[in-house]
Amino acid sequence: MVPEKHVTDMEEERRVCLSVCLTDSGLPGANTTGYNTWAERGRPGNGAVPGEPVKKDENSRRGNWGNQIEFVLTSVGYAVGLGNVWRFPYLCYRNGGGAFMLPYLIMLVFCGIPLFFLELTFGQFASQGCLGVWKISPVFKGVGYGMMVVSTYIGIYYNVVICISFYYFFQSMTHLLPWTYCNNPWNTPDCSGVFSSNFSTRLANVSTSLVEGVTEVVNRTKRTSPSEEYWKHYVLNISDGIGNFGEVRLPILGCLALSWFVVFLCLIRGVKSSGKVVYFTATFPYVVLTILFIRGITLEGAVNGIKYYLTPQWHKVLDAKVWGDAASQIFYSLGCAWGGLITMASYNKFHNNCFRDSIIISITNCATSVYAGFVIFSILGFMAHNLNVPVSEVADHGPGLAFVAYPEALTLLPISPLWSLLFFFMLILLGLGTQFCLLETLVTAVVDEIGTDWIIRNKTVVTLSVAVIGFLLGVPLTTRAGIYWLLLMDNYAASFSLVIISCIMCVCVMYVYGHKQYFKDVEMMLGFPPPLFFKVCWRFISPVIISCILIFTVIQYKPITYNDYVFPTWSLYIGFCMAMSSVLCIPIYALYKISRSPGATFRERLKFSCRPHPEWGPALREHRTGRYAPLASEETVETRPLKDKKELNEEPKEEAKEEETERNDDISLTIQGSNGSTNTTHNSPNPSA
């Protein structure tokens, strides 16, 4: 006899088998189990343990992260990018070393973390990208378009920096790094290296070489390092001005195509594929940073560089540009106002604790910036010591810091090509982590806005299209004047425009939509209200500080320069146009929305366009509770005509009877015989067994 428990399992197995098979055959009404595939039931066919439910996306239409670790690592990879390596140390170097820490920490506490938390709650509550979330107040949808413009600009030049890292990575595949000595065709008479040209005795004669290097610097009026000349004269082959494009650097162009291709491959399945890649891209850079830090602090003169990094020059704190740089660095580093945080949070499950995530990610990001600063300034201190010059005169400004100071430091390490490969691989991973989110922001915005079944099924086509367009727009940055345009976009496209967008977002959510309503939304989602500190920051402190920084930045504006090169006036106008292009999206769309809204007067139209859209709120029906719960009358109108109201009361009883009948039919199969009779085969144990 077969035990009764096994008989029950056999009956359930047969019922599901018949239902799935009949469903696959396309017969109507065949599936009464609710399982469409073996994967949904958790059968061994998909590697699941029998009897255990398979983890499914909460939002089956848009998808969710595989688990919460993927979201945290993706957000860390998004926030911890190239800027932590070359932008933050560069801003410290330009703004008075340790004095920059004060405005940086103040901006982090009162602006960075609150805005980070605000954007996470914004995207997670609505489960929409940077365009869809503005159903909260449709007249402000231009803010979402502004975020898309900013992400486009950043994505274009960000991938150019990644492609240069790819180029250095490939150039490191040699027994001798090409920027070690000054005996190359691209070097000038002003080149002076710390090593002699005899590579075979390099390690044995380090002390002698350093003394010779210092002696050469004393006798020279102008000195450039081999890594600096390699960067300027070989990699970039830089022109004499921003208007002199020259030819396209084909090796850089090829690396740009490669970097876009890698980004596309990692996003080919959206967050499902990128969520797996970040397990490596978000963690490995810390290994390399630690190796470089240990090596850097053991170098002679490193202490002087670290002192310059930590010693504040308080007079620079009075410069509004320092505070503006601190605010822009917070937005740049944390990714506020880019739209990426909203997009990544939109793939969270509705009740995820994004408050915890915001604290973890923000602290990790800023700690990484400070940590990278120690690595950079230890190297700068070493270089300044051996060149007998102040730390402030050692390296170039801008992204050249990562391609001048670091490469020269790598030549001091044993087996320098190996360390160079690791370092530039780290830069590639840092850049890709941010680029994933930038591209996903644009793709998600397009897919959510169109919202058709076709566009959702063919999201990969949208991703490919955006990648191709981004590559084409980045081609001018691979010319001899590309570095000038890269710096122009970096200084204007992602600076004060981010401040304006963040400020308007706070005003919209806190004052137009209403802070009390939003606090209730957050409490409904998280299970607890936002802490008092964040409530105060969202309503008062953050908008006021951001507005003051914007005003002082405009008053004390200074044109950008690159070494001794002063950008012409016409190029600055182009920079302002890029900055304003993202900001102008806000009033332009607002006027458009008001003009299309119903109402007899402008005030009525404005009031109507500021109201939340009826679809605003949680995306899934089971989460639309409280004031978001649909009214019974609305459900009746949507499901059937008013004359069928009586049938609604009878429907549950009829459905229960039908389910019971179908359940019995599944247990016993009725097979039509050849003589017209019916033979019923019962799924019961055989007595002989």
Backbone hydrogen bonds, N-H to C=O, Kabsch-Sander energy under -0.5 kcal/mol:
donor,donor_aa,acceptor,acceptor_aa,energy
7,V,3,P,-1.9
8,T,4,E,-2.2
9,D,5,K,-2.1
10,M,6,H,-2.5
11,E,7,V,-2.4
12,E,8,T,-2.4
13,E,9,D,-2.6
14,R,10,M,-2.6
15,R,11,E,-2.4
16,V,12,E,-2.4
17,C,13,E,-2.5
18,L,14,R,-2.7
19,S,15,R,-2.1
20,V,16,V,-2.9
21,C,17,C,-2.6
22,L,18,L,-2.6
23,T,19,S,-2.2
24,D,20,V,-2.5
25,S,21,C,-1.4
26,G,22,L,-0.5
26,G,23,T,-1.3
27,L,22,L,-1.5
30,A,27,L,-1.2
32,T,30,A,-0.7
36,N,34,G,-0.5
41,R,37,T,-0.9
41,R,38,W,-0.5
42,G,38,W,-1.4
43,R,38,W,-1.8
46,N,43,R,-1.7
47,G,44,P,-1.7
48,A,43,R,-1.1
52,E,49,V,-2.1
54,V,40,E,-0.5
60,S,58,E,-0.8
63,G,59,N,-3.1
65,W,347,Y,-1.7
70,E,67,N,-0.6
71,F,67,N,-1.0
72,V,68,Q,-2.1
73,L,69,I,-2.9
74,T,70,E,-2.4
75,S,71,F,-2.6
76,V,72,V,-2.5
77,G,73,L,-2.8
78,Y,74,T,-2.2
79,A,75,S,-2.6
80,V,76,V,-3.6
81,G,79,A,-1.1
84,N,81,G,-1.1
85,V,81,G,-0.6
85,V,82,L,-1.2
86,W,82,L,-2.6
87,R,82,L,-0.6
87,R,83,G,-0.8
88,F,83,G,-3.0
90,Y,86,W,-0.6
91,L,87,R,-2.6
92,C,88,F,-2.3
93,Y,89,P,-2.5
94,R,90,Y,-2.3
95,N,91,L,-2.2
97,G,92,C,-3.2
98,G,308,Y,-0.7
98,G,311,T,-1.0
99,A,96,G,-2.0
99,A,311,T,-0.5
100,F,97,G,-1.7
101,M,98,G,-1.4
102,L,98,G,-0.5
102,L,99,A,-0.7
104,Y,100,F,-1.7
105,L,101,M,-2.8
106,I,102,L,-2.3
107,M,103,P,-2.5
108,L,104,Y,-1.9
109,V,105,L,-2.5
110,F,106,I,-2.4
111,C,107,M,-1.6
112,G,107,M,-3.1
113,I,108,L,-2.9
115,L,111,C,-2.3
116,F,112,G,-2.4
117,F,113,I,-2.6
118,L,114,P,-2.4
119,E,115,L,-2.4
120,L,116,F,-1.9
121,T,117,F,-2.4
122,F,118,L,-2.1
123,G,119,E,-2.4
124,Q,120,L,-2.4
125,F,121,T,-2.2
126,A,122,F,-1.4
127,S,123,G,-1.8
128,Q,123,G,-0.8
133,V,129,G,-1.8
134,W,131,L,-1.3
135,K,132,G,-1.3
136,I,133,V,-1.6
137,S,134,W,-1.1
139,V,609,S,-1.6
140,F,137,S,-2.6
141,K,138,P,-1.7
143,V,140,F,-2.0
144,G,140,F,-0.6
144,G,141,K,-0.7
145,Y,141,K,-1.5
146,G,142,G,-2.4
147,M,143,V,-2.1
148,M,144,G,-1.9
149,V,145,Y,-2.1
150,V,146,G,-2.4
151,S,147,M,-2.6
152,T,148,M,-2.0
153,Y,149,V,-2.4
154,I,150,V,-2.7
155,G,151,S,-2.6
156,I,152,T,-1.9
157,Y,153,Y,-1.9
158,Y,154,I,-2.6
159,N,155,G,-1.4
160,V,156,I,-0.7
161,V,157,Y,-1.6
162,I,158,Y,-1.8
163,C,159,N,-2.3
164,I,160,V,-1.9
165,S,161,V,-1.7
166,F,162,I,-2.2
167,Y,163,C,-2.1
168,Y,164,I,-2.5
169,F,165,S,-2.3
170,F,166,F,-2.3
171,Q,167,Y,-2.3
172,S,168,Y,-1.1
173,M,170,F,-1.4
174,T,172,S,-2.3
180,T,177,L,-1.5
187,N,184,N,-1.6
191,C,188,T,-1.9
192,S,224,T,-2.4
199,F,197,S,-1.2
201,T,198,N,-0.7
202,R,199,F,-1.5
205,N,201,T,-1.4
205,N,202,R,-0.5
206,V,203,L,-0.8
209,S,205,N,-2.4
210,L,206,V,-2.3
211,V,207,S,-2.0
212,E,208,T,-2.3
213,G,209,S,-2.5
214,V,210,L,-2.3
215,T,211,V,-2.3
216,E,212,E,-2.4
217,V,213,G,-1.9
218,V,214,V,-2.1
219,N,215,T,-1.7
220,R,216,E,-0.6
220,R,217,V,-0.8
224,T,190,D,-1.8
229,E,225,S,-2.1
230,Y,226,P,-2.3
231,W,227,S,-1.9
232,K,228,E,-2.4
233,H,229,E,-2.5
234,Y,229,E,-0.6
234,Y,230,Y,-1.1
235,V,230,Y,-2.7
236,L,231,W,-2.0
237,N,232,K,-0.6
238,I,232,K,-2.2
239,S,480,R,-1.4
244,N,241,G,-1.0
245,F,243,G,-1.1
249,R,478,T,-2.6
250,L,248,V,-1.2
253,L,249,R,-2.5
254,G,250,L,-2.6
255,C,251,P,-1.9
256,L,252,I,-2.1
257,A,253,L,-2.2
258,L,254,G,-1.9
259,S,255,C,-2.5
260,W,256,L,-2.1
261,F,257,A,-2.0
262,V,258,L,-2.4
263,V,259,S,-2.1
264,F,260,W,-2.3
265,L,261,F,-2.4
266,C,262,V,-2.2
267,L,263,V,-1.1
268,I,265,L,-1.1
270,G,267,L,-2.0
272,K,269,R,-1.3
273,S,270,G,-0.8
274,S,270,G,-2.2
275,G,271,V,-1.7
276,K,273,S,-0.9
277,V,273,S,-1.5
278,V,274,S,-1.8
279,Y,276,K,-0.9
280,F,277,V,-1.8
281,T,277,V,-1.9
282,A,278,V,-1.9
283,T,280,F,-0.8
284,F,280,F,-2.4
286,Y,283,T,-1.1
287,V,283,T,-0.7
287,V,284,F,-1.2
288,V,284,F,-1.4
289,L,285,P,-2.4
290,T,286,Y,-1.9
291,I,287,V,-1.8
292,L,288,V,-2.5
293,F,289,L,-2.3
294,I,290,T,-2.3
295,R,291,I,-2.1
296,G,292,L,-2.7
297,I,293,F,-2.3
298,T,294,I,-0.6
298,T,295,R,-0.5
299,L,296,G,-1.5
302,A,299,L,-1.5
305,G,301,G,-1.3
306,I,302,A,-2.2
307,K,303,V,-2.5
308,Y,304,N,-2.1
309,Y,305,G,-1.7
310,L,306,I,-2.0
311,T,307,K,-3.4
313,Q,96,G,-1.1
314,W,312,P,-0.8
316,K,313,Q,-1.9
317,V,314,W,-1.5
318,L,315,H,-0.8
319,D,316,K,-1.3
320,A,318,L,-0.6
322,V,319,D,-1.0
323,W,319,D,-1.1
324,G,320,A,-2.6
325,D,321,K,-2.8
326,A,322,V,-2.1
327,A,323,W,-2.5
328,S,324,G,-2.7
329,Q,325,D,-2.3
330,I,326,A,-1.9
331,F,327,A,-2.4
332,Y,328,S,-3.1
333,S,329,Q,-3.3
334,L,330,I,-2.8
335,G,331,F,-1.4
336,C,331,F,-0.6
338,W,335,G,-1.3
341,L,335,G,-0.6
343,T,339,G,-2.0
344,M,340,G,-2.9
345,A,341,L,-2.4
346,S,342,I,-1.3
347,Y,344,M,-1.1
348,N,345,A,-1.8
352,N,349,K,-1.9
354,C,352,N,-1.7
357,D,353,N,-1.4
358,S,354,C,-2.4
359,I,355,F,-1.6
360,I,356,R,-2.2
361,I,357,D,-2.7
362,S,358,S,-2.1
363,I,359,I,-2.2
364,T,360,I,-2.2
365,N,361,I,-2.4
366,C,362,S,-2.3
367,A,363,I,-2.5
368,T,364,T,-1.9
369,S,365,N,-1.8
370,V,366,C,-2.1
371,Y,367,A,-2.4
372,A,368,T,-2.8
373,G,369,S,-1.7
374,F,370,V,-1.5
375,V,371,Y,-1.6
376,I,372,A,-2.5
377,F,373,G,-2.8
378,S,374,F,-1.9
379,I,375,V,-1.3
380,L,376,I,-2.3
381,G,377,F,-2.4
382,F,378,S,-1.6
383,M,379,I,-2.5
384,A,380,L,-2.8
385,H,381,G,-2.1
386,N,382,F,-2.0
387,L,383,M,-1.7
388,N,384,A,-0.9
389,V,384,A,-1.7
393,E,390,P,-1.5
394,V,391,V,-1.6
400,G,397,H,-0.8
401,L,398,G,-2.2
402,A,399,P,-1.1
403,F,399,P,-0.8
404,V,400,G,-0.7
404,V,401,L,-0.6
405,A,401,L,-1.2
406,Y,401,L,-1.2
408,E,404,V,-1.7
409,A,405,A,-1.9
410,L,406,Y,-2.3
411,T,407,P,-1.0
412,L,409,A,-1.5
413,L,410,L,-1.2
416,S,413,L,-0.6
418,L,415,I,-1.2
419,W,415,I,-1.4
420,S,416,S,-2.5
421,L,417,P,-2.2
422,L,418,L,-2.1
423,F,419,W,-2.8
424,F,420,S,-2.5
425,F,421,L,-1.8
426,M,422,L,-2.0
427,L,423,F,-2.0
428,I,424,F,-2.1
429,L,425,F,-2.2
430,L,426,M,-2.6
431,G,427,L,-2.4
432,L,428,I,-2.7
433,G,429,L,-2.2
434,T,430,L,-1.1
435,Q,431,G,-2.6
436,F,432,L,-2.7
437,C,433,G,-0.8
438,L,434,T,-1.9
439,L,435,Q,-2.4
440,E,436,F,-2.4
441,T,437,C,-2.2
442,L,438,L,-1.5
443,V,439,L,-2.5
444,T,440,E,-2.9
445,A,441,T,-1.9
446,V,442,L,-2.0
447,V,443,V,-2.7
448,D,444,T,-3.0
449,E,445,A,-1.9
450,I,446,V,-2.3
451,G,447,V,-2.9
456,I,452,T,-1.8
457,R,453,D,-2.4
458,N,454,W,-2.0
459,K,456,I,-1.1
461,V,458,N,-0.8
462,V,458,N,-1.2
463,T,459,K,-2.4
464,L,460,T,-2.5
465,S,461,V,-2.4
466,V,462,V,-2.5
467,A,463,T,-2.1
468,V,464,L,-2.4
469,I,465,S,-2.3
470,G,466,V,-2.4
471,F,467,A,-2.1
472,L,468,V,-2.2
473,L,469,I,-2.3
474,G,470,G,-1.1
475,V,471,F,-0.6
475,V,472,L,-0.9
477,L,474,G,-1.0
478,T,475,V,-2.2
479,T,476,P,-1.2
480,R,245,F,-1.7
480,R,247,E,-0.7
481,A,245,F,-0.9
482,G,479,T,-1.5
484,Y,481,A,-0.7
485,W,481,A,-1.5
486,L,482,G,-2.4
487,L,483,I,-2.1
488,L,484,Y,-2.2
489,M,485,W,-2.5
490,D,486,L,-2.1
491,N,487,L,-2.2
492,Y,488,L,-1.6
493,A,489,M,-1.4
494,A,489,M,-0.8
495,S,492,Y,-0.9
498,L,495,S,-0.8
499,V,495,S,-0.9
500,I,496,F,-2.0
501,I,497,S,-2.3
502,S,498,L,-2.3
503,C,499,V,-2.1
504,I,500,I,-2.5
505,M,501,I,-2.1
506,C,502,S,-2.0
507,V,503,C,-2.1
508,C,504,I,-2.6
509,V,505,M,-2.4
510,M,506,C,-2.6
511,Y,507,V,-2.2
512,V,507,V,-1.5
512,V,508,C,-0.5
513,Y,508,C,-3.0
514,G,509,V,-0.6
515,H,510,M,-1.5
518,Y,514,G,-2.1
519,F,515,H,-2.7
520,K,516,K,-1.9
521,D,517,Q,-2.1
522,V,518,Y,-2.6
523,E,519,F,-2.2
524,M,520,K,-2.5
525,M,521,D,-1.7
526,L,522,V,-3.2
527,G,523,E,-2.2
535,K,531,P,-1.8
536,V,532,L,-2.4
537,C,533,F,-2.3
538,W,534,F,-2.9
539,R,535,K,-1.8
540,F,536,V,-2.8
541,I,536,V,-1.3
542,S,537,C,-1.8
544,V,540,F,-2.1
545,I,541,I,-2.7
546,I,542,S,-2.4
547,S,543,P,-2.2
548,C,544,V,-2.3
549,I,545,I,-2.4
550,L,546,I,-2.2
551,I,547,S,-2.1
552,F,548,C,-2.5
553,T,549,I,-2.2
554,V,550,L,-1.8
555,I,551,I,-2.1
556,Q,552,F,-2.4
557,Y,554,V,-1.0
562,Y,565,Y,-2.3
565,Y,562,Y,-2.3
567,F,560,I,-1.1
567,F,565,Y,-0.5
572,L,568,P,-1.4
573,Y,569,T,-1.9
574,I,570,W,-1.6
575,G,571,S,-2.0
576,F,572,L,-2.4
577,C,573,Y,-2.3
578,M,574,I,-2.2
579,A,575,G,-2.2
580,M,576,F,-2.9
581,S,577,C,-1.8
582,S,578,M,-0.8
582,S,579,A,-0.5
583,V,579,A,-0.9
584,L,580,M,-3.4
586,I,583,V,-1.6
588,I,584,L,-2.0
589,Y,585,C,-1.9
590,A,586,I,-1.9
591,L,587,P,-2.5
592,Y,588,I,-1.9
593,K,589,Y,-3.0
594,I,590,A,-2.4
595,S,591,L,-2.2
596,R,592,Y,-1.3
597,S,593,K,-0.5
597,S,594,I,-1.0
605,R,601,T,-2.1
606,L,602,F,-2.7
607,K,603,R,-2.5
608,F,604,E,-2.3
609,S,605,R,-2.5
610,C,606,L,-1.2
611,R,607,K,-0.7
611,R,608,F,-0.9
613,H,135,K,-3.3
616,W,613,H,-2.3
623,H,620,L,-1.2
624,R,620,L,-0.6
624,R,621,R,-1.0
625,T,623,H,-1.9
628,Y,625,T,-2.0
629,A,626,G,-1.4
635,E,631,L,-2.1
636,T,632,A,-2.2
637,V,633,S,-2.2
638,E,634,E,-2.2
639,T,635,E,-2.0
640,R,636,T,-2.4
644,D,641,P,-1.4
645,K,642,L,-1.5
647,E,644,D,-0.6
648,L,644,D,-0.8
648,L,645,K,-1.1
649,N,645,K,-0.7
649,N,646,K,-0.7
650,E,646,K,-1.0
651,E,647,E,-1.8
654,E,650,E,-2.2
655,E,651,E,-2.9
656,A,652,P,-2.1
657,K,653,K,-2.2
658,E,654,E,-2.6
659,E,655,E,-2.6
660,E,656,A,-2.1
661,T,657,K,-2.4
662,E,658,E,-2.8
663,R,659,E,-2.1
664,N,660,E,-1.9
665,D,661,T,-2.2
666,D,662,E,-1.9
667,I,663,R,-1.3
668,S,664,N,-1.7
669,L,681,T,-1.3
671,I,669,L,-0.6
671,I,679,N,-1.6
673,G,677,S,-2.9
676,G,673,G,-1.1
679,N,671,I,-1.9
680,T,678,T,-0.6
681,T,669,L,-1.7
681,T,679,N,-0.6
682,H,680,T,-0.6
683,N,667,I,-0.8
684,S,682,H,-1.8
689,A,686,N,-1.9
